[in-house]
Amino acid sequence: MQASSAVEIMPPVTRRTTITDVARAARVSIQTVSAVFHDKPGISDPTRQRVRRAIERLHYVPNGLASSLRARHSRTVGVLIPSITNPYFPDFVRGIEDGAHRAGYSVFLCNSDHQPEKEIEYLQLLRQHAVSGYVVAYNLNNLDFEKILFQLATHHTPVITLGSRQIHERAHVLRTDDRASAFTLAQHLIELGHERIGLIQPPAESSVCRDRTEGFRAALKKFGLTVRPEYLVPGGFTIEDGQDGATQLAGRQEPPTAIVAANDLAAIGAISALKGLGIRVPERMSIAGFDDIRMAALVDPPLTTIAQPTYRMGQAAFEAILEQLESPNSRGRVINFETSLVVRRSTAPPASQRSIES
């Protein structure tokens, strides 16, 4: 019996094909599949044909429940962040918007300014506009806000949270390993020869504060250094937080020779404050931050930092919304992203070590 290479034997169908299956088979994103299915422009002919072949081969049909949900909702995604003026967020929001645009959706952006009452107001506003899904970076202490998100997820509305705990089994979480990132920064400074290292902490109520402080402590402990309480300064994510924290640390009876700031904005504020005090960076004190915002490479000196893939995180947020619309009963998941250490000129060996080496 002669085998025929023209016949493709398909495995028995044990579950309904989802848009995720098609995207994986065609080696494209979920929004590309959606764009091809709805005949949107901007897709190359080879990609369009590859997606159509995958749709045909997998017998993909959009979920009826998801279609009815879309019919009752506007083709809009609600995005709630603390403030677009924080340079961390523009690339994140742009990743969401680019994905949404390709799939025929728009973005409704709200800035909460870290105010619990504004978080609630904007969330209610987004509900009134019947948005198709929510991407939120929210205050973990705002239990009323979290309760609303829980209700949305319970009723099969896509909910994607940034850097927080999973509030419902159907909600997605975008997360980087803050503990490991803080450990990496502290280790970098220790390997340069620093033994007195300060930490300007993130906002106390955030899980980021706990995780980064734990990572910082773990690195010092691993290398046999003492965690000095006076070197742990409560702070936040603004330039002013960095200025205040650096001023406090510089005023200690025995100041640290290096500082890890809550983020790049705080690190830039710390550099500014130290310059005002006549303390040169990194000659007398090294500074490091988090996020690798665009400004980090442009300040003087350029900033050593932890880079986060914020644009890709935004893309993943929108992909997760489409996935949830397509499969409303599917479980949410924690989507982890890798970070990397970017070493620039704001960190160097301590002055005492440079003197010995010279």
N, C-alpha and C positions, 0 to 999 in steps of 0.2 A: 504494500500500500504506500503510495507516494504522498509525502507530507506537502501541504501547500503553505507557502510563506505568506500568501495574501490573506489568510484567514486569521483574525486575532481572537483568541479564546479569552473571554472576559470572565473573571471570577464571579460567583453568585453574589447578587446584591444583598447585603445584610443590613444596610441602613441607607437612608436618603443621602444622595450626593449633595454636598454643601458647596458654597462659593469658595471656601478654603481649599477643598479638594481640587477644584478646577484651577485655582491659582497655583497650587503646588505642582499639578501636572503640567501646566503651561509655563512654569518658572517665571511667573509675574506676580505683581501685588494684587491684593483683593480689589482695590479700587480700579485697577486696569481691567480686571474681569468685568466689573460692574459697568465700566465705560464702554467696553466692547458689546456687552449684552444689550445696553441701551443705545448703541450706535452713536456714542459721543465722539466728537472729533479729537484730533491730537494723538492718535495711536497709529504707529507705523503699520503698513500693510502686512509685513511678515509677522509682526506681533499679533495683529488682529486675526490673521489666518490661524496662527498657532493656538490662540485662545478659542477660536470657533471650533477647531478640531477637537480640543479638549472638552468643550461643552457638548459636542455631538457624541464623542466617545464615551463620556461619563453619563450621558443622558441627564444632563443638569437642567432642572426646572426651578425657578425661584420659589421659595417657600410661600405658600398661600397666606399663612398667618403673618409672615414678615411683610408681604405685600399689603395686607390690610392695615398693618401698623403704619406703613409708610403713607398709605392713603389718608389716615387720620392725623398724620403729623406733617408739619412743614419739612421741606428738604433742607433743614437747618440744624447745625450742631451748636449747642451751647458750650462755651468755654469760659470758665470762671477761674481767674488767677488773682494773686494779691495785687500786682501792679505791672503793667507793661513797661513802666519806666525802669524796672529791674532788668538789667541787660541779659539775665538768664532766660527770660521768657520770650523775647521776639523770635528767636530761632525755633523754639518749641511750638509757638502759635503758628509760625510760618509752615512748619511741617504738617500741622493739622489742616491748615487752609489749603495748601497745595494738594494734599490728598483729597480733601472735600471738593475742590474745584474740578479735579479730574473726574470725580464720580457724580458731578452735577449737584453738589450740595454747597451751601454757604455757611459762614461762621458768624455767630452772634457772640461777641467778646465782651466780658464784664470784668471790671477791676474792683476787688473787694477792699483794698487798702488795709488788709488784716483786721477789718472791723466785722465782728460777728453779726451785727444787725444788717450790714450791707450784704453779707453772704446770704442771709435769709431772704432779703428783699429781691436780690438778683435771681436767686433760685426760683422764687415764686414768679418773677417776671418771665423767666425762661419756660416755666410750666405753662403760663398763659399763652405764650407764643407756640406752644406745642412742638418744641424742638424734638428732633428724632433721637438725640442722645446727648450725654453730658460728659465733659472732660473738666475735672475740677482739681485744684490745689487748695486745700481747705485747712482751717484751724481745727486741730484734733480735739480741742476743748469745747468746740461748738456742738454740743450734743443734739440740739434741735435741728441743726443743719444736717448732721449725720442721720438723724431719724428720717428726714425727708428723702435723702439719698437711698436709704434702706427701702423705703416705700416704693420709690421709683424702680429700683432693681427687682423688687418683689412683683411688680406689675409688668415685668419684661421690658422695661426701658433701659437701654444701654447706659451704664455708668462706669466711667473710667477715672480712677483717682491717681494722683501723682505723689509718689513718695510717702504713702500712708499705709495703714493696715487695710486689709480686705474687709469691707463693711457688709458684704453679702456674698453668698456663694456664686451669684451670677455677675458680680462686679469684677472688673479687671483692675490691676494695680501696676503702674509703671514704677520701676524701682532700680536704683543703683545701690551698691554695697557701701554705705557711708562708713561703716566700721572699718572695712578693709582699706578704703581710700584714706581715712585719717591715719591709720596705721602706716600706710605707705609714705605719707608726707612726713610724719614724725621720724620714720626710719631714715628717710633721705637726709633729714637734718642731723640725726645722730651719726650717720655715716660720714657726714662732713666734719664731725668732731664736736658738735654742740651737746652740752650736758644740761644747760639751763634753758628750757624751752617753755614758752608761754602759749596759752590757748585762749583766743577770744571766741567764746562759745556762740553757737546759733541761739535763736530764741528759746528760752527755757521750756516752754510748753510743747515744743516740737519733738517728734521722734528723732529727727536729724540731730538734735542736741545730744540726746542720750547715746545714739550710735556713734557719733564722731568723738564724743568724749571718751566712750569706752575704747574705741580704736586707738585714740591718743594714749590713754593710760596703758593699754596692752603693749604698745610699742616700747614705752619707757620701761615697763616692767621686764620685758623680754631682754632688753639690753642692760639691765641692772641699774637703771637710773631711778631716782626718787621722784614721785609725783608730788610736787610742792603745791599745796592748796592755794597759796597766794599767787601762783602762776595761772590759775584757772579763773578767768574773768567772765562774768555774765555779759552777753552781748547780743548781737543780731546781725541782720543782713544789709545794713545801710552803711554808707560812707561815715556817717556820724558815729555809728556803733564802733567802727574800726578806729576812728580818731580817739574816742573815749577810752577804748580798751588799751590801745597802745600807750596813751598818756598815763593810764594807771600802771601798766607794767613797767614803763620806763622810770616811773617814780618809786619803784620798790627799792628797798635798801640795797639789795643785790639784784639788779635787773637781769632778766633773761637775755641771752645772746641771740635768740631766735624766737619768732612768733608764728604760730599757725592761726590764720584768721578764719572766721565763719564762712566767708565766701570771698570772691574776688573784689567785690565792692568794699567790703570791710578791710581787706588787705590794702586796697588803694587808699582808703581813709587812714590806715595805720602808717603807710609810707608818708602821707602828707603830714600827719601829726609829728612823726619822728623828725622829718626835715625841719619843721618849725621849732623843734627842741634842739636842733643842731646835731642830731644823731643820723649819721649817714648809713644808707642801706645799699649794699650789704656789709660795708666795711665794719660797722660797729654792731649792727643788728640785722639778721636775715628775716625776710617776710615771705610767707607762702599762703596761697588761697585755695579756693575750690571753684570749679565750673569752667574755667578757660573761656570767659566771655571775650568778645573781640577786643575790648579795651585792654585786656591783660597783656597783650604783646606790644602795646603802644605806650604804656606808662614808663616812667623813668625811675628806677630801672625796670625792664620788662619782668613780668611776674611769673615766678614758679608756681604751678597750680596743678590741680587735678582736672583733667578734661572729661566732660560728660557729653554724650552724643545727643544733644538736645533736639536737633532737627529730626533725627531718626526716631526719637521718642515721640515726637509729635505725629510723625507718620504712623507709628505703631498705634497710637491712640485712636486715630481715625479708622485704621484697619480693624481694630477691635470693635468699634461701633458697628461697622458694616457686618462683621462676623456675627455680632449679637442680633442685629436686625434680621439676618438671614436664618439664624438658629436661636430663637428666643429662649429656648429651654436649656441651652448649653451652659455649662459651668464656666464661671470666670476663672482667671488665673493670674498669677503674679508674673509679669514680664520683666525679666532682669536684663540690665544693660551693663556692658563692661566700661570701666573707666581707665584712664591712663595718666601717668605722671608726666608732666611737661616741665622740664628744667630750664629755667631762664636765669637772668643775672641778678634776681632779687635774693638769691641764696648763695652763700659761700662759706668756707670754713671760718670759725670764729677768729677774731683779731689775735687772740693769744696764741692760737695754733699757727697762724700765718707768720707771726713773729719768730716762733721757734723754728719753723721750716725755712725761713729766710736767713 
